[in-house]
């Protein structure tokens, strides 16, 4: 379901964002969000290092 919603957002953005600058900004923001999600997912699966105070 989320994949279909994501494609809907991309299709709407391509129609609504007319200039190359706004499309580029949308692309950069999307890549940054994906990278942030990857970092959060990776950190969530790391083994704990022990007690930190």
TORPA-4810 file (N, C-alpha, C, O; in nm, 3 decimals):
<nodes>
NODE_1_0.082_-0.119_0.000_0.000_0.000_0.000_0.087_0.126_0.000_0.058_0.222_-0.071_X
NODE_2_0.194_0.125_0.080_0.282_0.242_0.084_0.352_0.263_-0.049_0.374_0.377_-0.089_X
NODE_3_0.387_0.155_-0.116_0.454_0.167_-0.246_0.363_0.238_-0.346_0.409_0.324_-0.421_X
NODE_4_0.236_0.202_-0.347_0.142_0.268_-0.438_0.125_0.415_-0.402_0.116_0.500_-0.491_X
NODE_5_0.121_0.446_-0.274_0.110_0.586_-0.232_0.234_0.664_-0.275_0.224_0.779_-0.318_X
NODE_6_0.350_0.603_-0.262_0.474_0.669_-0.303_0.475_0.701_-0.452_0.517_0.809_-0.493_X
NODE_7_0.430_0.606_-0.532_0.425_0.631_-0.675_0.324_0.740_-0.709_0.346_0.818_-0.801_X
NODE_8_0.215_0.746_-0.633_0.117_0.853_-0.654_0.175_0.990_-0.624_0.150_1.086_-0.695_X
NODE_9_0.254_0.997_-0.517_0.319_1.123_-0.482_0.418_1.165_-0.590_0.424_1.282_-0.628_X
NODE_10_0.495_1.070_-0.641_0.593_1.101_-0.746_0.522_1.147_-0.873_0.565_1.244_-0.936_X
NODE_11_0.416_1.079_-0.911_0.342_1.117_-1.032_0.283_1.257_-1.017_0.288_1.338_-1.110_X
NODE_12_0.227_1.286_-0.900_0.170_1.419_-0.877_0.280_1.525_-0.879_0.259_1.635_-0.931_X
NODE_13_0.396_1.494_-0.822_0.506_1.590_-0.821_0.555_1.621_-0.962_0.586_1.736_-0.993_X
NODE_14_0.561_1.521_-1.045_0.606_1.545_-1.183_0.510_1.636_-1.258_0.553_1.715_-1.343_X
NODE_15_0.382_1.626_-1.227_0.284_1.712_-1.292_0.287_1.853_-1.233_0.280_1.952_-1.306_X
NODE_16_0.296_1.861_-1.100_0.285_1.990_-1.033_0.414_2.072_-1.037_0.409_2.195_-1.042_X
NODE_17_0.528_2.006_-1.034_0.656_2.078_-1.032_0.701_2.101_-1.176_0.755_2.012_-1.241_X
NODE_18_0.680_2.220_-1.223_0.705_2.250_-1.364_0.852_2.281_-1.395_0.902_2.245_-1.501_X
NODE_19_0.920_2.347_-1.301_1.057_2.389_-1.331_1.158_2.281_-1.291_1.131_2.198_-1.205_X
NODE_20_1.271_2.284_-1.356_1.377_2.188_-1.326_1.432_2.206_-1.185_1.470_2.109_-1.120_X
NODE_21_1.436_2.330_-1.137_1.488_2.358_-1.003_1.399_2.294_-0.897_1.450_2.234_-0.802_X
NODE_22_1.269_2.306_-0.912_1.179_2.247_-0.813_1.181_2.095_-0.821_1.173_2.027_-0.718_X
NODE_23_1.193_2.041_-0.940_1.205_1.894_-0.953_1.336_1.846_-0.893_1.339_1.740_-0.830_X
NODE_24_1.443_1.921_-0.911_1.571_1.885_-0.852_1.566_1.889_-0.701_1.620_1.801_-0.634_X
NODE_25_1.502_1.992_-0.645_1.488_2.002_-0.501_1.405_1.886_-0.446_1.437_1.832_-0.341_X
NODE_26_1.300_1.849_-0.517_1.217_1.736_-0.477_1.299_1.607_-0.479_1.286_1.524_-0.390_X
NODE_27_1.382_1.591_-0.580_1.465_1.471_-0.591_1.567_1.465_-0.478_1.585_1.360_-0.416_X
NODE_28_1.633_1.575_-0.450_1.732_1.579_-0.342_1.666_1.550_-0.208_1.719_1.474_-0.127_X
NODE_29_1.550_1.611_-0.184_1.478_1.586_-0.059_1.439_1.440_-0.046_1.449_1.382_0.062_X
NODE_30_1.394_1.380_-0.155_1.357_1.238_-0.153_1.475_1.148_-0.123_1.462_1.052_-0.047_X
NODE_31_1.589_1.178_-0.183_1.710_1.097_-0.158_1.754_1.112_-0.013_1.793_1.014_0.050_X
NODE_32_1.747_1.232_0.041_1.785_1.254_0.181_1.691_1.180_0.276_1.736_1.124_0.376_X
NODE_33_1.563_1.179_0.247_1.467_1.106_0.331_1.494_0.957_0.324_1.489_0.889_0.427_X
NODE_34_1.524_0.905_0.207_1.556_0.763_0.193_1.684_0.728_0.270_1.691_0.625_0.336_X
NODE_35_1.784_0.814_0.261_1.909_0.790_0.333_1.887_0.792_0.484_1.941_0.709_0.556_X
NODE_36_1.808_0.887_0.531_1.776_0.894_0.673_1.703_0.768_0.719_1.732_0.715_0.826_X
NODE_37_1.610_0.721_0.640_1.538_0.598_0.673_1.631_0.478_0.676_1.616_0.390_0.761_X
NODE_38_1.727_0.473_0.586_1.824_0.364_0.584_1.912_0.367_0.708_1.940_0.262_0.767_X
NODE_39_1.955_0.485_0.749_2.037_0.499_0.870_1.958_0.456_0.993_2.011_0.384_1.078_X
NODE_40_1.834_0.499_1.003_1.751_0.462_1.119_1.728_0.312_1.122_1.735_0.250_1.228_X
NODE_41_1.700_0.252_1.008_1.678_0.107_1.002_1.805_0.031_1.039_1.799_-0.069_1.111_X
NODE_42_1.919_0.077_0.992_2.046_0.010_1.022_2.079_0.021_1.171_2.122_-0.076_1.233_X
NODE_43_2.059_0.140_1.227_2.088_0.158_1.370_1.993_0.077_1.456_2.031_0.033_1.565_X
NODE_44_1.873_0.057_1.411_1.775_-0.020_1.485_1.808_-0.167_1.491_1.760_-0.239_1.579_X
NODE_45_1.890_-0.214_1.398_1.926_-0.355_1.392_2.065_-0.385_1.447_2.109_-0.500_1.446_X
NODE_46_2.135_-0.283_1.496_2.266_-0.305_1.554_2.253_-0.367_1.693_2.158_-0.341_1.766_X
NODE_47_2.351_-0.448_1.728_2.354_-0.507_1.862_2.392_-0.399_1.962_2.474_-0.312_1.931_X
NODE_48_2.333_-0.403_2.082_2.370_-0.304_2.183_2.517_-0.318_2.224_2.570_-0.429_2.226_X
NODE_49_2.581_-0.207_2.255_2.723_-0.208_2.291_2.746_-0.216_2.441_2.861_-0.210_2.486_X
NODE_50_2.643_-0.230_2.520_2.658_-0.233_2.665_2.601_-0.107_2.725_2.540_-0.025_2.657_X
NODE_51_2.623_-0.092_2.855_2.570_0.025_2.925_2.654_0.148_2.894_2.776_0.146_2.905_X
NODE_52_2.587_0.252_2.857_2.652_0.382_2.837_2.592_0.479_2.936_2.470_0.485_2.952_X
NODE_53_2.677_0.553_3.002_2.626_0.647_3.100_2.661_0.787_3.065_2.625_0.880_3.137_X
</nodes>
